[in-house]
Structure formats: structure tokens, C-alpha cells
């Protein structure tokens, strides 16, 4: 179960258009993730900019990274994404009279 503070931090991180694009690209990539270089090329952003945004996503556990030799691969954290979605919908329609 996700607490309000954690959910707010995740939403704040995803509230930046570039970070949202990065996260969506990684979700699209699935379980194989993407190398940082591939991600940079796909989004057409400078490496320093990507690094800055990845740091925020990693900090809030939305993305995790794995070094594979000389390649740094990034993966969407589906567990955190699922917890965030559950937090947002857990009381859906609970105040509805019907």
C-alpha cells in the first residue's frame, strides 16, 4: 500500500513532461528495459538532461538501473507504478450513492 506522501512524490516526478516521456518510453520497452544511449536517442535529448531526469525517477523508485558491462540499462518499476495506480483508484466511487 502506498502512502499519500510517496504517491505525491511520484506524481510530482511524473509531472515533468520530460520525465513522463522517459517513464512512458521505459514502460513501452517492457521487461528488457533500454540502454541509456537508446533512451537518449529515442527521446532526442542531451545526455546530461537525461541523466538529471533519470536521477529523479530513480530517487522515487519509478525507475531502476542495472549496469551490464559498460552499458547502463534502465527499467520502469512496474511494482511502484501498480502501487501508484492502486492508490489513485482505491476509493473510486466510494462516495457514490448508488
C-alpha positions as CSV (number, residue, x, y, z in Angstrom):
1,X,0.0,0.0,0.0
2,X,1.3,3.4,-0.9
3,X,1.1,6.3,1.5
4,X,0.0,9.8,0.4
5,X,3.5,11.4,0.7
6,X,5.1,8.7,-1.5
7,X,2.3,9.0,-4.1
8,X,2.6,12.8,-4.1
9,X,6.4,12.5,-4.7
10,X,5.9,10.0,-7.6
11,X,3.2,12.2,-9.1
12,X,5.5,15.3,-8.8
13,X,8.3,13.4,-10.5
14,X,6.0,12.3,-13.3
15,X,4.6,15.9,-13.5
16,X,7.6,17.0,-15.5
17,X,6.9,16.4,-19.3
18,X,10.4,15.1,-20.0
19,X,10.4,12.7,-17.0
20,X,6.9,11.5,-18.1
21,X,8.3,10.8,-21.6
22,X,11.2,8.9,-20.2
23,X,9.0,6.8,-18.0
24,X,6.5,6.1,-20.8
25,X,9.3,5.1,-23.1
26,X,10.6,2.6,-20.4
27,X,7.1,1.3,-19.9
28,X,6.9,0.7,-23.6
29,X,10.2,-1.1,-23.6
30,X,8.9,-3.7,-21.2
31,X,11.0,-6.1,-19.1
32,X,14.1,-5.7,-21.4
33,X,14.3,-2.0,-20.5
34,X,16.5,0.3,-22.5
35,X,20.2,1.3,-22.5
36,X,20.7,4.9,-21.6
37,X,22.1,5.6,-25.1
38,X,19.0,4.1,-26.7
39,X,16.7,6.1,-24.4
40,X,18.6,9.3,-25.3
41,X,18.4,8.6,-29.0
42,X,14.7,7.7,-28.8
43,X,13.8,10.9,-26.9
44,X,16.3,13.2,-28.7
45,X,17.6,14.8,-25.5
46,X,21.1,15.6,-24.3
47,X,22.8,13.1,-22.1
48,X,23.1,15.5,-19.2
49,X,19.4,16.3,-19.4
50,X,18.5,12.6,-19.4
51,X,20.8,11.9,-16.5
52,X,19.2,14.7,-14.5
53,X,15.7,13.3,-15.1
54,X,16.6,9.7,-14.6
55,X,18.0,10.7,-11.2
56,X,14.6,12.0,-10.1
57,X,12.8,8.9,-11.4
58,X,15.3,6.6,-9.6
59,X,15.0,8.6,-6.4
60,X,11.2,8.0,-6.3
61,X,11.6,4.3,-7.3
62,X,9.8,4.7,-10.6
63,X,12.9,3.5,-12.5
64,X,15.7,1.2,-11.6
65,X,19.0,0.9,-13.3
66,X,21.3,-2.0,-13.9
67,X,24.9,-2.0,-15.1
68,X,25.5,-4.7,-17.8
69,X,29.2,-4.5,-18.6
70,X,29.7,-1.0,-20.0
71,X,26.0,-0.4,-20.6
72,X,23.7,1.1,-18.1
73,X,20.1,-0.2,-18.7
74,X,17.0,1.5,-17.3
75,X,13.8,-0.3,-16.4
76,X,10.4,1.0,-15.4
77,X,9.5,-0.2,-11.9
78,X,6.1,-1.8,-12.5
79,X,5.6,-2.5,-8.9
80,X,5.7,1.2,-8.0
81,X,3.6,2.0,-11.0
82,X,1.0,-0.5,-9.8
83,X,1.0,0.8,-6.3
84,X,0.6,4.4,-7.6
85,X,-2.3,3.3,-9.8
86,X,-3.9,1.4,-6.9
87,X,-3.5,4.4,-4.6
88,X,-5.3,6.6,-7.2
89,X,-8.2,4.3,-7.7
90,X,-8.6,2.5,-4.3
91,X,-11.6,4.6,-3.3
92,X,-13.1,5.1,-6.7
93,X,-16.8,5.8,-6.5
94,X,-16.8,5.1,-2.7
95,X,-18.8,8.3,-2.1
96,X,-21.3,7.4,-4.9
97,X,-24.8,6.9,-3.6
98,X,-25.6,4.1,-6.0
